[in-house]
C-alpha cells in the first residue's frame, strides 16, 4: 500500500528475497495479499468512531469505469487537526465507502444523515462544488466549506478558457512539440499539457515560457535554438503575467492548505494579493476575495480555523485508481476497501487485529450491502461459456 507494486508482483519479490538473501520464507499468493488489504480496510471502516460535537467530514464521489461511482466520506475531529502541516491519510477516519451507478442529491443526503447519527455533530463538510454533493449537504443540514483547490481551478478556468492569448500560446506550444519531438531540437520542446485538471497545472507551461525567455537573453545558445524559441518572445508579457499569477496561486494554496482558513490567514492572503491591480491579476484577486468572504461566514470564534482543503480525498482516489488501472475492466469491486485501508498506520497490532477479526464472509456481506454489480460481474454474465 506504500508502493506502486502490484499484488501479483509481491510473490516474485519474496522469491527474489529468498534467492538472493539465501533464506527460506513462505511466499503468499497475490490473492492472499489482496485479502489482507481488504481485511485491513474493512477493519478500519467498521472500527467504532467516537461520538463528539466537533466532527469535520470530507466528501467526494469518483467515477469508475462506465457509470459506477464510489462515494467516500472521511472524517476528522477538529480537536485532532494539526494546522502546522497538511493532513495525512493516517489522520483521517473512514466513515463511508459505497458504490452506485448514480448518486443523486437525495441519495447523498440519506447517507449523510446516517453519518450524523454515527458521529454526533458534524460542524461542516469540505467538498468541491458538485451540485449533487451541495444538495446532499443542504438536505442533511450540514454546512459546506468550498475546497480551495477546486475554487482556484475554477477561477483559473474562467480567466483563461476563452482568452485568445492563452489559446494562441498553447496552440503554438503544441505545434512546437509536434514538429520538434523527433528532431535534433527535441530538447527545446515545452511540456505536454494535461487534458484533466489543465487549468490547475498552468505552472508547467508558464515556467517553461519563463525559462525560454531567459535563454533568449543569454548568448550561450545557438542561432538555430534561438530561432526555434523566438516565437516565445512575442508572448513575453502574457507569459510573465501568467507566471506571476501562478506564484500567487502557489503561495495562497500552501498557506490555506497548511494553516487553514482563519481571520489571520485571510489577512495574509490579502497581503499576497496586494500587487494584483491590473488585468487577470485583478480578476483573480476578486475571485479569491469573494471565496474568503463566503467561507469566512463559517467562522464564529475569533481564533477559529477552518479546514478548507479536500486534497486528502483526491489523493486517496488517485491511489485507488492506480490499483484500478492495472485491471480497468474489473470496475469497482471489493478492492475498493483499499481506500479505508490507506488510513491505517499499519502497525503490527493493527494488521494482526484486522486479519484475525475479519472473515471472508464479513467482506462478502459488506460487498452485498455497499457495492453495486461491478463491470466484471456484468461482463462475466454476458460472456460466460
C-alpha positions as CSV (number, residue, x, y, z in Angstrom):
1,X,0.0,0.0,0.0
2,X,3.0,2.3,0.3
3,X,4.4,1.4,-3.1
4,X,3.2,1.0,-6.7
5,X,4.0,-2.7,-6.6
6,X,1.1,-4.9,-7.9
7,X,-0.3,-7.7,-5.9
8,X,0.9,-10.3,-8.4
9,X,4.5,-8.9,-8.2
10,X,4.6,-9.5,-4.4
11,X,5.2,-13.2,-4.7
12,X,8.0,-12.6,-7.1
13,X,9.5,-10.1,-4.7
14,X,9.5,-12.7,-1.9
15,X,11.1,-15.3,-4.2
16,X,13.8,-12.8,-5.0
17,X,14.5,-12.2,-1.3
18,X,14.7,-15.9,-0.7
19,X,17.0,-16.5,-3.6
20,X,19.5,-13.6,-3.1
21,X,19.5,-13.5,0.7
22,X,19.7,-17.3,0.9
23,X,16.7,-17.6,3.2
24,X,13.6,-19.7,3.2
25,X,10.4,-17.8,3.9
26,X,6.9,-18.8,2.8
27,X,5.6,-16.8,-0.2
28,X,2.0,-15.5,0.0
29,X,-0.1,-15.7,-3.2
30,X,-1.4,-12.4,-4.8
31,X,-5.0,-13.4,-3.7
32,X,-3.8,-13.7,-0.1
33,X,-2.1,-10.3,-0.1
34,X,-5.2,-8.8,-1.6
35,X,-7.4,-10.4,1.0
36,X,-5.2,-9.0,3.8
37,X,-5.6,-5.5,2.3
38,X,-9.4,-5.9,2.2
39,X,-9.4,-7.1,5.8
40,X,-7.4,-4.0,6.9
41,X,-9.8,-1.7,5.0
42,X,-12.8,-3.5,6.4
43,X,-11.5,-3.2,10.0
44,X,-10.7,0.5,9.5
45,X,-14.2,1.1,8.2
46,X,-16.0,-0.9,10.9
47,X,-13.9,0.4,13.8
48,X,-16.2,2.4,16.2
49,X,-16.0,6.1,15.8
50,X,-16.4,8.2,19.0
51,X,-19.4,10.4,19.2
52,X,-18.4,14.1,19.6
53,X,-19.5,17.6,18.8
54,X,-16.6,18.7,16.6
55,X,-16.5,16.3,13.6
56,X,-15.5,17.6,10.2
57,X,-16.0,15.5,7.1
58,X,-14.5,15.5,3.6
59,X,-16.9,14.2,1.0
60,X,-16.5,13.2,-2.7
61,X,-17.6,10.8,-5.3
62,X,-15.4,9.5,-8.1
63,X,-16.4,7.9,-11.3
64,X,-15.1,4.5,-12.2
65,X,-15.4,2.7,-15.5
66,X,-18.8,3.1,-17.1
67,X,-21.4,4.5,-14.8
68,X,-20.1,3.2,-11.5
69,X,-19.3,5.8,-8.9
70,X,-17.8,5.3,-5.5
71,X,-18.9,7.7,-2.7
72,X,-16.4,8.3,0.1
73,X,-16.7,10.1,3.4
74,X,-13.6,10.7,5.5
75,X,-13.8,12.3,8.9
76,X,-11.6,14.0,11.5
77,X,-12.3,15.8,14.8
78,X,-11.5,19.4,14.8
79,X,-9.5,18.9,18.0
80,X,-7.2,16.5,16.2
81,X,-6.3,18.7,13.3
82,X,-2.7,19.9,13.3
83,X,-2.7,23.3,11.5
84,X,1.1,23.3,11.2
85,X,1.1,20.8,8.3
86,X,-1.2,19.4,5.6
87,X,-3.4,16.4,6.5
88,X,-2.1,12.9,6.3
89,X,-4.3,9.9,5.4
90,X,-3.5,8.4,8.9
91,X,-5.2,11.5,10.4
92,X,-8.5,10.5,8.8
93,X,-11.2,8.1,9.8
94,X,-13.1,6.3,7.0
95,X,-16.8,6.7,7.5
96,X,-18.5,5.7,4.3
97,X,-17.3,3.8,1.2
98,X,-20.2,2.8,-1.2
99,X,-20.8,2.5,-4.9
100,X,-23.8,3.1,-7.0
101,X,-24.5,3.7,-10.7
102,X,-25.9,7.1,-9.9
103,X,-25.6,9.3,-6.8
104,X,-28.4,11.8,-6.6
105,X,-28.5,14.6,-4.0
106,X,-31.1,12.8,-2.1
107,X,-29.1,9.6,-2.0
108,X,-26.1,11.6,-0.6
109,X,-28.4,13.3,1.9
110,X,-29.6,9.9,3.2
111,X,-26.1,8.7,3.7
112,X,-25.0,11.9,5.4
113,X,-28.0,11.6,7.8
114,X,-26.7,8.2,8.9
115,X,-23.2,9.7,9.2
116,X,-24.6,12.4,11.6
117,X,-26.3,9.7,13.7
118,X,-23.0,7.8,13.9
119,X,-20.6,10.7,14.7
120,X,-22.7,13.1,16.7
121,X,-22.3,16.7,15.5
122,X,-20.8,17.4,12.1
123,X,-19.7,21.0,12.1
124,X,-19.2,21.2,8.3
125,X,-18.1,19.3,5.2
126,X,-15.3,20.2,2.8
127,X,-16.2,19.4,-0.8
128,X,-16.0,20.7,-4.3
129,X,-18.9,22.5,-6.0
130,X,-20.6,19.4,-7.4
131,X,-24.3,20.1,-7.5
132,X,-25.4,16.7,-6.1
133,X,-22.9,17.0,-3.2
134,X,-24.1,20.5,-2.4
135,X,-27.8,19.4,-2.5
136,X,-27.0,16.4,-0.3
137,X,-25.3,18.6,2.3
138,X,-28.2,21.1,2.2
139,X,-30.8,18.4,2.6
140,X,-28.9,16.8,5.5
141,X,-28.4,20.2,7.3
142,X,-24.6,20.2,7.1
143,X,-22.7,23.4,6.4
144,X,-20.5,23.5,3.3
145,X,-16.9,24.7,3.0
146,X,-15.7,25.0,-0.6
147,X,-12.4,23.3,-1.2
148,X,-9.7,25.9,-2.1
149,X,-8.0,23.7,-4.8
150,X,-11.3,23.4,-6.8
151,X,-12.0,27.1,-6.2
152,X,-8.7,28.1,-7.6
153,X,-9.1,25.7,-10.6
154,X,-12.5,27.2,-11.4
155,X,-11.1,30.8,-11.1
156,X,-8.2,30.0,-13.5
157,X,-10.5,28.3,-16.0
158,X,-12.8,31.4,-16.1
159,X,-9.7,33.5,-16.6
160,X,-8.1,31.5,-19.4
161,X,-10.6,29.3,-21.0
162,X,-11.8,31.8,-23.6
163,X,-8.7,34.0,-23.6
164,X,-7.2,34.4,-27.1
165,X,-3.6,34.9,-25.9
166,X,-3.8,31.7,-23.9
167,X,-5.3,29.7,-26.8
168,X,-2.6,31.0,-29.2
169,X,0.2,30.4,-26.7
170,X,-0.9,26.8,-26.0
171,X,-1.5,26.2,-29.7
172,X,2.0,27.3,-30.7
173,X,3.5,25.3,-27.8
174,X,1.6,22.2,-29.1
175,X,2.8,22.8,-32.6
176,X,6.3,23.1,-31.4
177,X,6.1,19.8,-29.6
178,X,4.7,18.1,-32.7
179,X,7.3,19.5,-35.0
180,X,10.4,19.1,-32.9
181,X,9.7,15.9,-30.8
182,X,11.8,13.7,-33.2
183,X,14.3,16.4,-34.3
184,X,17.7,17.4,-33.1
185,X,15.9,20.3,-31.2
186,X,13.7,17.9,-29.2
187,X,15.4,19.2,-26.0
188,X,13.6,22.6,-26.5
189,X,10.0,21.3,-26.6
190,X,7.5,22.6,-24.0
191,X,5.9,20.2,-21.5
192,X,2.8,18.3,-22.5
193,X,-0.4,20.0,-21.5
194,X,-2.7,17.8,-19.3
195,X,-6.3,17.5,-20.5
196,X,-7.6,16.8,-17.0
197,X,-7.0,19.5,-14.3
198,X,-5.5,21.5,-17.1
199,X,-6.0,24.9,-15.5
200,X,-4.6,23.8,-12.2
201,X,-1.3,22.8,-13.9
202,X,-0.7,26.0,-15.8
203,X,2.6,26.5,-13.9
204,X,4.3,23.9,-16.1
205,X,3.9,25.9,-19.3
206,X,4.4,29.2,-17.6
207,X,7.7,28.1,-16.1
208,X,8.8,26.7,-19.5
209,X,8.0,30.0,-21.1
210,X,10.0,32.0,-18.5
211,X,13.0,29.7,-19.0
212,X,12.7,30.2,-22.7
213,X,12.7,34.0,-22.3
214,X,15.7,33.8,-20.0
215,X,17.5,31.6,-22.6
216,X,16.9,34.2,-25.3
217,X,18.5,36.8,-23.2
218,X,21.7,34.8,-22.9
219,X,24.5,34.5,-25.5
220,X,25.3,30.8,-25.0
221,X,22.6,29.2,-27.1
222,X,23.0,28.6,-30.8
223,X,21.3,30.6,-33.6
224,X,19.2,27.6,-34.5
225,X,18.0,27.2,-30.9
226,X,17.3,30.9,-30.7
227,X,15.3,30.7,-34.0
228,X,13.1,27.9,-32.6
229,X,12.4,29.8,-29.4
230,X,11.9,33.2,-31.0
231,X,8.1,33.0,-31.1
232,X,8.1,32.9,-27.2
233,X,9.5,36.5,-27.2
234,X,6.3,37.7,-28.8
235,X,4.3,36.3,-25.9
236,X,6.6,37.7,-23.2
237,X,4.1,40.0,-21.4
238,X,1.5,37.2,-21.3
239,X,3.9,34.7,-20.0
240,X,5.3,37.0,-17.3
241,X,1.8,37.8,-16.1
242,X,0.8,34.1,-16.0
243,X,3.9,33.1,-14.2
244,X,3.4,35.8,-11.6
245,X,-0.2,34.7,-11.2
246,X,0.8,31.1,-10.7
247,X,3.3,32.1,-8.0
248,X,0.5,33.8,-6.2
249,X,-1.7,30.7,-6.6
250,X,1.1,28.6,-5.0
251,X,1.5,31.0,-2.1
252,X,-2.2,31.1,-1.3
253,X,-2.6,27.3,-1.8
254,X,0.3,26.5,0.5
255,X,-0.9,28.9,3.2
256,X,-4.6,27.8,3.3
257,X,-3.9,24.1,2.9
258,X,-1.3,24.1,5.7
259,X,-2.7,26.7,8.2
260,X,-6.4,26.6,7.3
261,X,-8.8,29.5,6.8
262,X,-9.0,32.0,9.6
263,X,-9.0,35.7,10.2
264,X,-5.2,35.7,10.3
265,X,-4.7,33.7,7.1
266,X,-7.3,35.9,5.4
267,X,-5.1,38.9,6.1
268,X,-2.1,37.1,4.8
269,X,-4.0,36.2,1.6
270,X,-4.9,39.9,1.2
271,X,-1.3,40.8,1.6
272,X,-0.2,38.3,-1.0
273,X,-2.8,39.8,-3.4
274,X,-1.9,43.4,-2.8
275,X,0.0,43.9,-6.1
276,X,-2.7,42.3,-8.2
277,X,-4.0,45.6,-9.7
278,X,-4.5,45.0,-13.4
279,X,-5.7,42.5,-16.0
280,X,-6.1,38.9,-15.0
281,X,-4.3,39.5,-11.7
282,X,-7.0,41.9,-10.6
283,X,-9.8,39.4,-11.7
284,X,-8.1,36.6,-9.8
285,X,-7.9,38.8,-6.7
286,X,-11.6,39.4,-6.9
287,X,-12.3,35.7,-7.1
288,X,-10.2,34.9,-4.1
289,X,-11.6,37.7,-2.0
290,X,-15.1,36.5,-2.8
291,X,-14.1,33.0,-1.8
292,X,-12.7,34.2,1.5
293,X,-15.8,36.3,2.2
294,X,-18.2,33.5,1.5
295,X,-16.4,30.8,3.5
296,X,-15.4,33.1,6.4
297,X,-19.2,33.0,7.3
298,X,-18.5,29.6,8.9
299,X,-16.1,31.1,11.5
300,X,-17.9,32.0,14.7
301,X,-14.9,32.5,17.0
302,X,-12.0,34.9,16.6
303,X,-9.2,32.3,16.6
304,X,-11.1,29.6,14.9
305,X,-9.5,27.9,11.9
306,X,-11.4,26.2,9.1
307,X,-10.2,23.1,7.2
308,X,-10.7,24.2,3.6
309,X,-8.8,21.6,1.6
310,X,-10.1,18.2,0.3
311,X,-6.8,17.2,-1.4
312,X,-6.5,14.2,1.0
313,X,-9.6,12.5,-0.5
314,X,-8.4,13.3,-4.0
315,X,-5.1,11.7,-3.2
316,X,-7.0,8.7,-1.9
317,X,-8.9,8.4,-5.1
318,X,-5.7,8.8,-7.1
319,X,-4.1,5.9,-5.3
320,X,-7.2,3.7,-5.6
321,X,-7.3,4.5,-9.4
322,X,-3.7,3.4,-9.6
323,X,-4.7,0.0,-8.4
324,X,-7.8,0.0,-10.6
325,X,-5.8,0.9,-13.7
326,X,-4.0,-2.4,-13.5
327,X,-7.3,-4.1,-14.4
328,X,-9.7,-1.3,-15.5
329,X,-12.4,-3.7,-16.8
330,X,-13.0,-5.1,-13.4
331,X,-14.7,-1.9,-12.3
332,X,-15.5,-1.2,-8.7
333,X,-15.1,-4.4,-6.8
334,X,-14.5,-5.1,-3.1
335,X,-10.9,-4.0,-3.7
336,X,-12.4,-0.5,-3.0
337,X,-11.7,-1.5,0.6
338,X,-8.1,-0.4,-0.1
339,X,-9.4,3.2,0.3
340,X,-10.1,2.8,4.1
341,X,-7.0,0.6,4.3
342,X,-4.9,3.6,3.3
343,X,-5.8,5.3,6.6
344,X,-4.3,2.5,8.7
345,X,-1.0,3.2,10.4
346,X,-0.1,-0.5,9.6
347,X,1.4,-1.3,12.9
348,X,1.8,-5.0,13.8
349,X,-1.1,-4.8,16.2
350,X,-3.4,-3.1,13.7
351,X,-2.6,-5.6,11.0
352,X,-2.9,-8.6,13.3
353,X,-6.3,-7.4,14.6
354,X,-7.6,-6.8,11.1
355,X,-6.6,-10.3,9.8
356,X,-7.7,-12.1,13.0
357,X,-11.1,-10.3,13.5
358,X,-12.3,-10.2,9.9
359,X,-13.5,-13.2,7.9
360,X,-14.1,-13.7,4.2
361,X,-17.9,-13.9,5.0
362,X,-17.7,-10.4,6.6
363,X,-16.2,-9.0,3.4
364,X,-18.8,-10.8,1.2
365,X,-21.7,-9.3,3.4
366,X,-20.2,-5.8,3.2
367,X,-19.9,-6.2,-0.5
368,X,-23.6,-7.1,-0.9
369,X,-24.7,-4.2,1.2
370,X,-22.4,-1.5,-0.2
371,X,-21.5,-2.2,-3.8
372,X,-23.4,-2.4,-7.0
373,X,-22.8,-5.0,-9.6
374,X,-19.3,-4.4,-11.0
375,X,-18.4,-4.3,-14.7
376,X,-16.5,-7.6,-14.1
377,X,-19.7,-9.3,-12.8
378,X,-21.8,-8.0,-15.7
379,X,-19.1,-8.9,-18.2
380,X,-18.9,-12.5,-16.9
381,X,-22.7,-12.8,-17.1
382,X,-22.7,-11.9,-20.7
383,X,-19.6,-13.7,-21.9
384,X,-19.9,-16.9,-19.8
385,X,-19.3,-20.2,-21.6
